[in-house]
Amino acid sequence: MPRATDTAYEAVRQMILSGEAGAGSRLGESELAETLGLSRTPVREALQRLGSDGLVEVLPHRGARVVQWTPADLDEIFELRALLEPYAAARAARQAPDETVLADLRAQCAAMERAAADGDLGLVADLNARFHAAVIDLSGNRRLPAMLTSVIHAPLILGTFHRYDAESMARSMNHHRELVAALEARDPAWAEAVMRAHVRAAAARLTGQAEGDPR
Protein backbone atom coordinates (compact mmCIF):
# COMPACT_ATOMS: atom_id res chain seq x y z
CA MET A 1 0.00 0.00 0.00
CA PRO A 2 1.39 3.43 -0.87
CA ARG A 3 2.15 5.78 1.99
CA ALA A 4 -0.34 8.59 2.45
CA THR A 5 2.34 11.18 1.64
CA ASP A 6 3.14 9.43 -1.64
CA THR A 7 -0.57 9.29 -2.51
CA ALA A 8 -0.96 13.01 -1.82
CA TYR A 9 2.21 13.83 -3.73
CA GLU A 10 1.13 11.98 -6.88
CA ALA A 11 -2.42 13.36 -6.73
CA VAL A 12 -1.35 17.00 -6.38
CA ARG A 13 1.42 16.57 -8.93
CA GLN A 14 -1.11 15.32 -11.48
CA MET A 15 -3.42 18.25 -10.67
CA ILE A 16 -0.56 20.58 -11.59
CA LEU A 17 0.62 18.72 -14.68
CA SER A 18 -2.91 18.35 -16.07
CA GLY A 19 -3.57 22.07 -15.66
CA GLU A 20 -6.35 21.50 -13.12
CA ALA A 21 -4.25 23.59 -10.74
CA GLY A 22 -2.78 26.35 -12.90
CA ALA A 23 0.21 28.60 -12.31
CA GLY A 24 -0.38 30.76 -9.23
CA SER A 25 -3.26 28.62 -7.92
CA ARG A 26 -3.52 28.37 -4.15
CA LEU A 27 -3.08 24.87 -2.72
CA GLY A 28 -4.83 24.79 0.64
CA GLU A 29 -3.90 21.96 2.97
CA SER A 30 -7.39 21.62 4.40
CA GLU A 31 -9.12 21.64 1.01
CA LEU A 32 -6.67 19.14 -0.48
CA ALA A 33 -6.92 16.86 2.55
CA GLU A 34 -10.71 16.81 2.28
CA THR A 35 -10.62 16.23 -1.50
CA LEU A 36 -8.11 13.39 -1.19
CA GLY A 37 -9.62 11.84 1.94
CA LEU A 38 -6.37 12.24 3.87
CA SER A 39 -5.21 14.06 6.97
CA ARG A 40 -3.37 17.37 6.67
CA THR A 41 0.03 15.95 7.67
CA PRO A 42 0.67 13.87 4.51
CA VAL A 43 -0.68 16.73 2.38
CA ARG A 44 1.75 19.16 4.07
CA GLU A 45 4.64 16.74 3.49
CA ALA A 46 3.60 16.29 -0.15
CA LEU A 47 3.54 20.05 -0.72
CA GLN A 48 7.03 20.32 0.74
CA ARG A 49 8.26 17.62 -1.67
CA LEU A 50 6.61 19.41 -4.57
CA GLY A 51 8.36 22.56 -3.40
CA SER A 52 11.69 20.75 -3.65
CA ASP A 53 10.71 19.67 -7.17
CA GLY A 54 10.12 23.28 -8.15
CA LEU A 55 6.41 22.79 -8.79
CA VAL A 56 5.08 24.56 -5.69
CA GLU A 57 5.99 27.64 -3.66
CA VAL A 58 5.46 27.20 0.08
CA LEU A 59 5.00 30.70 1.49
CA PRO A 60 5.47 31.40 5.23
CA HIS A 61 2.11 32.06 6.91
CA ARG A 62 0.38 32.12 3.51
CA GLY A 63 0.26 28.46 2.52
CA ALA A 64 1.29 27.00 -0.82
CA ARG A 65 0.62 27.81 -4.46
CA VAL A 66 1.64 26.51 -7.86
CA VAL A 67 4.71 28.42 -9.01
CA GLN A 68 4.42 31.07 -11.70
CA TRP A 69 6.96 32.98 -13.77
CA THR A 70 7.30 36.28 -15.60
CA PRO A 71 8.60 36.41 -19.18
CA ALA A 72 11.98 37.48 -17.75
CA ASP A 73 11.99 34.40 -15.48
CA LEU A 74 11.31 32.18 -18.49
CA ASP A 75 14.14 33.73 -20.48
CA GLU A 76 16.51 32.89 -17.63
CA ILE A 77 15.09 29.39 -17.26
CA PHE A 78 15.52 28.52 -20.92
CA GLU A 79 18.94 30.12 -21.05
CA LEU A 80 19.99 27.70 -18.31
CA ARG A 81 18.34 24.76 -20.05
CA ALA A 82 19.98 25.61 -23.38
CA LEU A 83 23.38 25.61 -21.66
CA LEU A 84 23.05 22.63 -19.34
CA GLU A 85 20.79 20.08 -21.05
CA PRO A 86 22.84 19.84 -24.28
CA TYR A 87 25.91 19.39 -22.07
CA ALA A 88 24.10 16.64 -20.16
CA ALA A 89 23.10 14.91 -23.40
CA ALA A 90 26.67 15.00 -24.70
CA ARG A 91 27.96 13.51 -21.44
CA ALA A 92 25.26 10.84 -21.54
CA ALA A 93 26.42 9.79 -25.03
CA ARG A 94 30.00 9.49 -23.77
CA GLN A 95 28.80 7.21 -20.96
CA ALA A 96 27.80 4.64 -23.60
CA PRO A 97 24.40 3.58 -22.15
CA ASP A 98 23.75 -0.15 -22.42
CA GLU A 99 20.89 -1.69 -24.36
CA THR A 100 18.68 -2.04 -21.28
CA VAL A 101 18.85 1.71 -20.68
CA LEU A 102 18.29 2.49 -24.35
CA ALA A 103 15.30 0.13 -24.48
CA ASP A 104 13.78 1.92 -21.49
CA LEU A 105 14.23 5.30 -23.22
CA ARG A 106 12.60 3.93 -26.38
CA ALA A 107 9.70 2.66 -24.28
CA GLN A 108 9.30 6.14 -22.80
CA CYS A 109 9.27 7.60 -26.33
CA ALA A 110 6.56 5.15 -27.36
CA ALA A 111 4.50 5.95 -24.26
CA MET A 112 4.75 9.69 -25.01
CA GLU A 113 3.67 9.12 -28.60
CA ARG A 114 0.64 7.08 -27.47
CA ALA A 115 -0.33 9.74 -24.93
CA ALA A 116 -0.01 12.45 -27.59
CA ALA A 117 -2.17 10.46 -30.00
CA ASP A 118 -4.79 10.04 -27.25
CA GLY A 119 -4.73 13.76 -26.48
CA ASP A 120 -3.60 13.14 -22.89
CA LEU A 121 -1.33 16.17 -22.66
CA GLY A 122 -0.91 15.95 -18.90
CA LEU A 123 0.58 12.49 -19.35
CA VAL A 124 2.75 13.73 -22.23
CA ALA A 125 4.15 16.43 -19.94
CA ASP A 126 4.79 13.98 -17.11
CA LEU A 127 6.53 11.45 -19.39
CA ASN A 128 8.54 14.22 -21.04
CA ALA A 129 9.86 15.36 -17.67
CA ARG A 130 10.80 11.80 -16.77
CA PHE A 131 12.58 11.34 -20.11
CA HIS A 132 14.64 14.50 -19.62
CA ALA A 133 15.44 13.49 -16.04
CA ALA A 134 16.65 10.09 -17.27
CA VAL A 135 19.01 11.68 -19.80
CA ILE A 136 20.36 14.04 -17.14
CA ASP A 137 20.94 11.09 -14.79
CA LEU A 138 22.78 9.27 -17.58
CA SER A 139 25.22 12.16 -17.83
CA GLY A 140 26.94 10.89 -14.70
CA ASN A 141 27.25 14.41 -13.32
CA ARG A 142 25.76 14.16 -9.84
CA ARG A 143 25.16 17.91 -9.53
CA LEU A 144 23.07 18.32 -12.67
CA PRO A 145 19.79 16.76 -11.44
CA ALA A 146 19.50 19.18 -8.52
CA MET A 147 20.41 22.11 -10.76
CA LEU A 148 17.90 21.27 -13.48
CA THR A 149 14.88 19.81 -11.68
CA SER A 150 12.99 23.06 -11.16
CA VAL A 151 13.73 24.55 -14.59
CA ILE A 152 12.60 21.40 -16.39
CA HIS A 153 9.22 21.71 -14.66
CA ALA A 154 8.56 25.23 -15.96
CA PRO A 155 7.02 24.13 -19.27
CA LEU A 156 4.91 21.51 -17.52
CA ILE A 157 3.16 24.01 -15.30
CA LEU A 158 2.54 26.52 -18.07
CA GLY A 159 1.17 23.84 -20.35
CA THR A 160 3.58 23.98 -23.26
CA PHE A 161 2.07 20.90 -24.87
CA HIS A 162 -1.36 22.52 -24.94
CA ARG A 163 0.25 25.05 -27.28
CA TYR A 164 1.56 22.50 -29.75
CA ASP A 165 -0.09 21.93 -33.09
CA ALA A 166 0.30 18.55 -34.79
CA GLU A 167 3.53 19.57 -36.51
CA SER A 168 5.12 20.88 -33.31
CA MET A 169 4.13 17.77 -31.37
CA ALA A 170 5.55 15.50 -34.06
CA ARG A 171 8.80 17.48 -34.02
CA SER A 172 9.09 17.13 -30.26
CA MET A 173 8.47 13.37 -30.41
CA ASN A 174 11.02 13.02 -33.23
CA HIS A 175 13.61 14.90 -31.18
CA HIS A 176 13.24 12.31 -28.42
CA ARG A 177 13.71 9.45 -30.87
CA GLU A 178 16.72 11.14 -32.50
CA LEU A 179 18.29 11.76 -29.12
CA VAL A 180 18.05 8.07 -28.26
CA ALA A 181 19.66 7.28 -31.62
CA ALA A 182 22.52 9.68 -30.81
CA LEU A 183 23.01 8.02 -27.42
CA GLU A 184 23.03 4.60 -29.07
CA ALA A 185 25.63 5.84 -31.58
CA ARG A 186 27.69 7.25 -28.68
CA ASP A 187 27.92 10.53 -30.57
CA PRO A 188 28.21 13.46 -28.12
CA ALA A 189 28.07 16.18 -30.79
CA TRP A 190 24.88 14.74 -32.27
CA ALA A 191 23.22 14.33 -28.86
CA GLU A 192 24.17 17.88 -27.90
CA ALA A 193 22.78 19.35 -31.13
CA VAL A 194 19.47 17.48 -30.87
CA MET A 195 18.93 18.52 -27.26
CA ARG A 196 19.74 22.15 -28.05
CA ALA A 197 17.20 22.19 -30.89
CA HIS A 198 14.63 20.51 -28.64
CA VAL A 199 15.03 23.05 -25.84
CA ARG A 200 14.92 25.99 -28.24
CA ALA A 201 11.69 24.69 -29.80
CA ALA A 202 10.10 24.42 -26.34
CA ALA A 203 11.30 27.92 -25.49
CA ALA A 204 9.74 29.38 -28.62
CA ARG A 205 6.36 27.89 -27.69
CA LEU A 206 6.46 28.76 -24.02
CA THR A 207 7.77 32.30 -24.22
CA GLY A 208 5.12 33.03 -26.85
CA GLN A 209 2.45 31.87 -24.39
CA ALA A 210 3.88 33.93 -21.54
CA GLU A 211 3.76 37.06 -23.67
CA GLY A 212 0.17 36.42 -24.77
CA ASP A 213 1.03 35.17 -28.26
CA PRO A 214 -2.29 33.90 -29.67
CA ARG A 215 -0.71 31.33 -31.98
N, C-alpha and C positions, 0 to 999 in steps of 0.2 A: 504494500500500500504506500502511495506517495506521502511524504510528509506534508502537513498542512501548509507550511511555508512554500514548498515547491509547487503545490497546487495553486496557491495565490499568485506566485511569481509567474507561472505559465499563463494563468487566466488574464492577469493585468497586462502582461507582455503582448498577448494576442489582441487585447482591446486596443493597444497602442498601434500595433503593426497593421491591424485591419482598418484603422482610421476611426473606429468607434469612439476612441478617446483621442481627439486631435491635439495638435501643438497648442500648449498653453492651458489645456483643460485641467481643472482641479481634480485631484484624486483623493477624496475623503476616506479616511480609514473606516469610519463608522458605516458609510454608505457601501463601500466595497465589501466590508465584512458581512453586511446584511445580504447583499446581492449574491455573494459566494457561499453563504451559509457557514462562515468561519468566524472565529473570534478575532479581535483586533490585533492580537500579538503577531500571528503569522502574516497578516496583511502588512503590519508595520515593518516586519523583517523583509518581506518581499519588496516593498517600496525602497528600502535601503539597498537591496541588491540591484534593483533597477536603476537606482541612482548611481551605483558603481559602474553599471553598464553604459551610463550616459543617456538613458532613456527618460529619466525622471529627475526633477529638481526637488530636493527636500529642503524646504525653507523653514528656518527657526520660527516657531510660534505661529506659522501660517500654513502648515501642512505641506502637501506635495502636489506637484503639477507636472504634466508632460512638458518636456523642454521645448523651447522655441528659439528661433534664431532670426537675426536681422540679415539683410542682404550682405552686409559687411562681414558678419559672422560666417556666412556660407562661403564667401570668397576665401577667407582664411582656412576654413575646413577643407575645401577642395584643393587649395594650394598645398596643404599638408599631405592630402591623399595622393596628389599628383607627384609629390616628391618621394613619399615613403612606400606606397603600394607597388609601383614599378620596381623599386629596389628590392622589396620583399619577393616579388615574383622572380626576379633574376636570381636571387639567392636560392629560392626554392628549386629552380632548374639546376643549379650547381649541386644541390643536395642529392640529385638523381633519385627521385622517389621510386619506390618499387611498384610492381604491378598491382599489388593489393591496394595501395594508396591511390594509384591512378584509376583503378576500377571504381573505388568509392567516389572519386571526383566525377567520373563519368555518370555514375548513378545519380549524383546530386544534379548534374546537368539535365538528365532525363526527367527527374522529378520536377525541376523548374519549368521545363518545356511543357510537361503535362499540366501543371498548375496554370501556366499562362494560357494554354489552349482552353482550359476550363473557366478562365476568367477569375480565378482565385488569386487576386493580386496581393492580398495579405500573406498568403502562403508563398508566393513568388518572392516577396520582400524578405520573409523569414529565411527561406532557403538561400537566397542571394547573400544574406549576411553570413550564414553558416559557411557558404562556399568561400567567401573572401577570408573569413577567419581561418579556414583550413589552409589556404595558400599562405597566409601570414605565419601560421604555426610551422608550415613546412620550410620556411626560410631558415629556421634554426637560430634566429636572433631572439633571445628570450625577452628583450625589452620591447620589441615591436608590438606584441598583442596589447599590452597595457597602454601604449602610446596611441594605438589606432582604434581601440574599441569604440570610444564615444564618437569619433568622427565618421566611422562606418555607419553608425546608426542614424546619422542626420537624414539621409535620403529616405530611410524607412518611415520616419515620423512624418515627414512632409509629403509622403505619398508619391515619390517619383514615378513609380510604375503606373499610377493612375493617369499620368501625363503622356504615357507612351502610346503612339499609334502602332499599327501592326508592323510597319517597317522598323521603327525604333526598337520594339520588343524583339523582333527577329535579330536585329544587329546585336543587341545585348546578349541574347542566347548564343549567338555565333561566337561572340568574344569569349564566352566561357569555354566553349568547345575548343576554340583555337588556343586558348591558354593551356588547356590540358594537353593538347598536341605539342605545344612548345616545351612543357615540362617533360613529356615522354621523350622528346628529342634531346633533352638536356641542353637546350639552347637558351642561355641567359638573355642574349640580346633580343631574341624573338619574344620571349616571355615578358620582358620589360616593355617592349613596344606595344604589345597587345594590351597589357594592363594600363599603360598610359592612355591609349586610345579609349579604353573602356571607361576610365575615370573621367576623362574629358567629356565624353558623351553624356554621362550622368550629370556632370556639372552644368552642361548646356541646358538640360531639361529642368534641373532643379532651380538654378538661378533665374531662369525665365519665369518659373512659378512664383518665386519669392518676390519678383518685381511686378507681378500682376500680368505677365505675358499671357494673352488669351489663346495662344496656340494649342 
